[in-house]
Structures are given as structure tokens and as C-alpha cells.
Amino acid sequence: MKKSFALLTITLFIFSTGVFAQITSRELAGQMNTIQTAVPFLTIAPDSRAGAMGDVGVATSPDLNSMHWNPAKYAFLENDMGVSISYSPWLRNLVNDINLAYLTGFYRLDDQQVIAGALRYFSLGEIIFTDFQGEYAGQHTPNEFAISAAYSRIFSERFSGALAFRFIRSDLTGGTVTTGGGETRAGTSFAVDVSSYYTQPVTLSDKDGDLSFGINISNIGDKISYTENQEEDFIPINLRLGTALKIDLDAYNSMTFALDLNKLLVPTTPYFGDNDTILRGLNSDVGVVQGIFQSFYDAPGGFQEEINEIMYSLGMEYWYREQFAIRAGYFHEHQNKGNRKYATLGIGLKLNVFGIDFSYLVPTAGRTNPLANTMRFTLNFDLGNTN
């Protein structure tokens, strides 16, 4: 689908305000103050299972898509290897050719060690660029991708940890020349994830179950830039922690309840006065390490705004005979930090080595929402079992 550069600008604006904006809202001081990052596609839930549970996943039972949520969970998978493919039509209320594709897989080295990899590809469709006079200035298909590799290891019967490494490339302009005469380029960055996972058996009344905890600090990496002279932007360094409780109701039925908390470890934009004087907050133009620590105390609105920057997800999953699943969840982001609020639903079916999952998103905030009717599809293939 061919669109003008103006439409691309509008689309990216709406997308960014819903998924960690690259713009500031100085004129809305005290109201809207979204955190600034580049490559927000890294934060999109890529798979249908977690997508149906309100985007929870750091402490849920291990699955093939653990790379995004918590790579440490891979070490507790029972199989020798597996592959998963996910596809999400994205922002279909705006345009019809934005898509997210996700391919991931793992391989067990031994009883304690697992390696895994993933490819995330985000396409924004075909774009026609025009200048301020409306003249043709080029054509491009903006795209972004990330390649990840992880090493996961069990340290005890109940505890595991993992390191993941990631290469990120974002090509939004195809080298189009800016109005100032400078050439643009694809932005690149390298990042690391550090994660851990703990699980233990529990008994509630006469029901057996498992209680799990997880933490994942993801996308710890370099800033990214799209021109030679432009200031670099943070990538979405994120702290995710949570817990999950699975209860075996009987020999055939089980229920899982999960909670995730998320906070971007990126500086908050301060409130500016005349001549760009900082009235409240701290300078957000800092290095990556300083930015991570500063993100806990730099909000212009003080402690209350820091609390508002925490996003939470609630999820539920029911399994019958480990073959058929029903899922539901809810995601909440404060109205001054992006205002993403939505409920999710989904189902799953598992037959021997093959499984399929589906999820559907229902916004609960705003009359019109670019995320409305978002669907995700995932195919899972378990290719080997340990003895």
C-alpha cells in the first residue's frame, strides 16, 4: 500500500504514544509525559500465549517464546528442542500492511544447559516520500529487526539464570535526505538481557501446584541514531518482574494466575521553561548506565509519577488435559504515560509435537484505539523429548 510521508509521520506518532513515544509533551506538563525511546517494536508482545494473558510471561511456565519474557525459563523446558513461529497484523485500524513476525527456537545441550535464538521482524509497509512541495522524493519499505541469542542454565533444582545478546537494526527512511540536506541511515544497536527464574512446588488445601518468580532486565544497550548529527535515543531498556501460581485442580484440569510489573529504565523527560531551562526533573541527555539508575528518581512529578511509570499485567490460563487452553488477561498503563489499557482473550490447542495459539485484544480506554482488534497467531513445534 502506497502512502505519503505525512501519513507515515502521523502513523509513527500514534504508534509511539501507544508504545513508548519518541516525542515529548512539554506543553502538557502535569498531564502527559511519556517516556522517550527508539525502536519500540522491541516491547511488543510477540506470541499469542502471553498476548492472550494481558502480556504476562516473566514467571509463567516455560515455553518456546521465553526469549522475549524471560530466557532463564528455557532451562526448565522438558524437551530437547523446539521451534515457534508467530505473526501479528499490527495497527490495522490505521493501515493494512504493518506486521510483526517472530521466529524462535531452542536446543538443549545437556540436563542443565540450553541455548536459544530468535528473530523479530517488524514491517511498516510501503511508503512514498514527498517533500514540502508535494514532489516525489523516493519510495521505501521501513522495517526493523532484532536477532537474539541466549544461554540458559539451571543452578539448582528450582533456580535458573540466563544471558541473552541482541543485535538491533531499524531502517525507517531508506537513506532519504532530510530537509536540512543531511542523509539519514539505518540505526543499529547491541543489547544484553539478564534474567532469572525460580519455581517451587506448593500445596493449597489439598491441591498441588507450583509457585514461580521471575525477573528480566532486557535491552541493556547502546543508544541509537538515524543521522550523523542527530542526538542518539535510548532503546527500551526494561525491568520486568512477576510471579505466577499454577494449581492442579485434578488430574485433568489446571489453572494459572500471573502478575507482571514493568518499568522502563530510561530517563523521564523533564519539564522545560523558557530557553529550554529545566523547571522540574533531571536532564535526560545522559549515558546509558546513568540513565538506568536515574530512571528510578528523575520523574518531574516526583514519587507519584515514578509509580505511574509502572505498567502491570494480569493473566489467567486454564488447561484441560494439557491439550486445550483458555486464556484471559488485562494490561494497564497510566493515562499520563501512554494510556494503553486493554483486555485480552485467547485459546490454545496442543497435539503431540504440534501446538497452535490465538489471541485477541480489546481496548478499554478511548473511543478509538489503534490497537483495537489486534490478533496474534502462533505455531509451536516440540521436536524432541528428554528421557
Backbone hydrogen bonds, N-H to C=O, Kabsch-Sander energy under -0.5 kcal/mol:
donor,donor_aa,acceptor,acceptor_aa,energy
8,L,4,S,-1.7
9,T,5,F,-2.3
10,I,6,A,-2.1
11,T,7,L,-2.7
12,L,8,L,-2.8
13,F,9,T,-1.9
14,I,10,I,-2.4
15,F,11,T,-2.8
16,S,12,L,-2.7
17,T,13,F,-2.0
18,G,14,I,-1.1
19,V,15,F,-1.8
28,L,25,S,-1.7
29,A,26,R,-1.3
31,Q,28,L,-2.8
32,M,28,L,-0.8
33,N,31,Q,-0.5
33,N,336,N,-2.7
36,Q,267,P,-0.5
37,T,21,A,-1.5
38,A,234,F,-3.2
42,L,39,V,-1.7
43,T,40,P,-1.9
44,I,41,F,-1.0
51,G,47,D,-1.6
52,A,48,S,-1.6
53,M,49,R,-0.6
53,M,50,A,-1.1
54,G,51,G,-0.6
55,D,50,A,-2.3
56,V,50,A,-0.7
66,S,63,D,-1.4
68,H,65,N,-0.9
69,W,65,N,-0.8
70,N,66,S,-2.7
73,K,70,N,-2.1
74,Y,71,P,-1.5
75,A,72,A,-0.9
76,F,73,K,-1.8
77,L,74,Y,-1.8
80,D,384,G,-1.6
81,M,384,G,-0.7
82,G,106,F,-1.5
83,V,381,F,-2.3
84,S,104,T,-3.1
85,I,379,L,-2.5
86,S,102,Y,-3.0
87,Y,377,F,-2.5
88,S,100,L,-2.6
90,W,98,I,-2.9
93,N,370,P,-0.7
94,L,91,L,-2.0
95,V,91,L,-1.8
99,N,97,D,-0.5
99,N,123,S,-2.1
100,L,88,S,-2.3
101,A,121,Y,-3.0
102,Y,86,S,-2.4
103,L,119,L,-2.7
104,T,84,S,-2.4
105,G,117,G,-2.3
106,F,82,G,-1.9
107,Y,115,I,-2.9
108,R,80,D,-3.4
109,L,107,Y,-0.5
109,L,113,Q,-2.0
110,D,113,Q,-1.5
114,V,152,S,-2.6
115,I,107,Y,-2.5
116,A,150,A,-2.1
117,G,105,G,-2.5
118,A,148,S,-2.1
119,L,103,L,-3.1
120,R,146,A,-2.6
121,Y,101,A,-2.9
122,F,144,E,-3.5
123,S,99,N,-2.5
124,L,142,P,-2.6
127,I,140,H,-3.4
128,I,3,K,-3.7
129,F,127,I,-0.5
129,F,138,G,-3.1
131,D,135,E,-1.9
134,G,131,D,-1.9
137,A,129,F,-3.4
138,G,129,F,-0.6
140,H,127,I,-2.7
143,N,171,D,-2.4
144,E,122,F,-2.6
145,F,169,R,-2.7
146,A,120,R,-2.2
147,I,167,F,-2.4
148,S,118,A,-2.9
149,A,165,F,-2.3
150,A,116,A,-2.8
151,Y,163,L,-2.8
152,S,114,V,-3.1
153,R,161,G,-2.6
154,I,112,Q,-2.3
155,F,159,F,-2.5
156,S,159,F,-1.7
160,S,197,Y,-2.4
161,G,153,R,-2.2
162,A,195,S,-2.2
163,L,151,Y,-2.0
164,A,193,D,-2.0
165,F,149,A,-3.3
166,R,191,A,-2.8
167,F,147,I,-2.5
168,I,189,S,-3.0
169,R,145,F,-2.7
170,S,187,G,-3.1
171,D,143,N,-2.8
172,L,170,S,-0.6
176,T,173,T,-0.8
178,T,182,G,-3.6
181,G,178,T,-1.9
184,T,176,T,-1.1
185,R,226,Y,-2.8
187,G,170,S,-2.8
189,S,168,I,-2.0
191,A,166,R,-2.5
192,V,220,I,-1.4
193,D,164,A,-2.6
194,V,217,I,-2.2
195,S,162,A,-2.0
196,S,215,I,-2.2
197,Y,160,S,-2.3
198,Y,213,F,-2.8
199,T,158,R,-2.2
200,Q,211,L,-2.0
202,V,209,G,-2.3
204,L,207,K,-2.8
205,S,203,T,-0.6
207,K,204,L,-2.8
209,G,202,V,-2.1
210,D,246,K,-2.2
211,L,200,Q,-2.8
212,S,244,A,-2.9
213,F,198,Y,-2.9
214,G,242,G,-2.2
215,I,196,S,-2.0
216,N,240,R,-2.8
217,I,194,V,-2.8
218,S,216,N,-0.7
218,S,238,N,-2.4
220,I,192,V,-2.6
221,G,219,N,-1.1
222,D,190,F,-1.4
224,I,233,D,-2.8
228,E,183,E,-0.6
233,D,224,I,-3.2
237,I,235,I,-2.3
238,N,218,S,-2.1
239,L,263,K,-2.9
240,R,216,N,-2.3
240,R,238,N,-0.6
241,L,261,L,-2.3
242,G,214,G,-2.1
243,T,259,L,-2.0
244,A,212,S,-2.1
245,L,257,F,-2.8
246,K,210,D,-2.9
247,I,255,M,-3.5
248,D,208,D,-3.1
249,L,247,I,-0.9
249,L,253,N,-1.4
250,D,253,N,-1.6
254,S,319,W,-1.9
255,M,247,I,-2.5
256,T,317,E,-2.4
257,F,245,L,-2.3
258,A,315,G,-2.6
259,L,243,T,-2.6
260,D,313,S,-2.2
261,L,241,L,-3.0
262,N,311,M,-2.9
263,K,239,L,-2.1
265,L,237,I,-2.6
266,V,264,L,-1.0
271,Y,280,R,-2.2
273,G,277,T,-3.1
276,D,273,G,-1.1
277,T,274,D,-1.5
279,L,271,Y,-2.9
279,L,277,T,-0.6
280,R,271,Y,-1.3
282,L,298,D,-0.8
286,V,284,S,-1.7
291,G,287,G,-2.6
292,I,288,V,-2.0
293,F,289,V,-1.7
294,Q,290,Q,-3.0
295,S,291,G,-1.6
296,F,293,F,-1.4
297,Y,294,Q,-2.0
298,D,294,Q,-1.1
302,G,299,A,-2.0
304,Q,301,G,-0.5
306,E,302,G,-1.9
307,I,303,F,-2.2
308,N,304,Q,-1.9
309,E,305,E,-1.0
309,E,306,E,-0.6
310,I,307,I,-1.7
311,M,262,N,-2.6
311,M,309,E,-0.6
312,Y,332,H,-1.7
313,S,260,D,-2.4
314,L,330,Y,-2.7
315,G,258,A,-2.4
316,M,328,A,-2.8
317,E,256,T,-2.2
318,Y,326,I,-2.8
319,W,254,S,-2.3
320,Y,324,F,-2.5
321,R,252,Y,-4.4
321,R,319,W,-0.6
323,Q,320,Y,-2.3
324,F,320,Y,-1.6
325,A,348,G,-2.8
326,I,318,Y,-2.1
327,R,346,G,-2.9
328,A,316,M,-2.0
329,G,344,T,-1.9
330,Y,314,L,-2.6
331,F,342,Y,-2.8
332,H,312,Y,-2.4
333,E,340,R,-1.1
334,H,308,N,-0.7
337,K,334,H,-2.0
338,G,335,Q,-0.5
339,N,334,H,-2.2
341,K,339,N,-0.8
342,Y,331,F,-1.9
343,A,362,V,-2.9
344,T,329,G,-2.3
345,L,360,Y,-2.2
346,G,327,R,-1.8
347,I,358,F,-1.6
348,G,325,A,-2.0
349,L,356,I,-2.6
350,K,323,Q,-2.9
351,L,354,F,-3.6
354,F,351,L,-2.5
355,G,380,N,-2.2
356,I,349,L,-2.7
357,D,378,T,-2.5
358,F,347,I,-2.4
359,S,376,R,-1.8
360,Y,345,L,-2.8
361,L,374,T,-2.2
362,V,343,A,-3.2
364,T,341,K,-2.9
365,A,341,K,-0.8
372,A,369,N,-1.9
373,N,361,L,-1.1
374,T,371,L,-1.5
375,M,89,P,-0.5
376,R,359,S,-1.7
377,F,87,Y,-2.2
378,T,357,D,-2.2
379,L,85,I,-2.9
380,N,355,G,-3.0
381,F,83,V,-2.6
382,D,353,V,-2.5
383,L,81,M,-1.8
383,L,381,F,-0.7
384,G,81,M,-0.8
386,T,78,E,-1.2
